[in-house]
Amino acid sequence: VQLGESGGGLVQPGGSLRLSCAAATSGFTFSVYVVRWYRQAPGKERDWGARIGPPDTYIDYADAVRGRFTISEDNAKTTVYQQMDNLKPEDTAVYYCNANLASQYDYWGQGTQVTVSS
């Protein structure tokens, strides 16, 4: 299963972007998967920022994005979003979505670039 991210771009500090993650495979849903948004800045490790999924659509955020980023999914559970508000230059990174099921099924997207700069 190949995931695809979209919605990245160049934005000024304080601005907003909305990222989307969907599978290229027809009929795939995220229903049983934990979906996480990660990001990787140049020269740094890939870190997770937000997660959504079982149990009971549990949502959690890393401290660096809590209060500014919002993860959500559509009713059909075919697309996961990350709304990013009050963006800062330190949010500049390639953003990836990941879908994982019991560590046995682990799917990644190719990433989308987010650049926060004036």
Summary of the structure (lengths in Angstrom):
residues: 118
radius of gyration: 13.5
end to end distance: 36.8
largest distance: 42.0
contacts: 342
relative contact order: 0.32
helix: 3%
strand: 53%
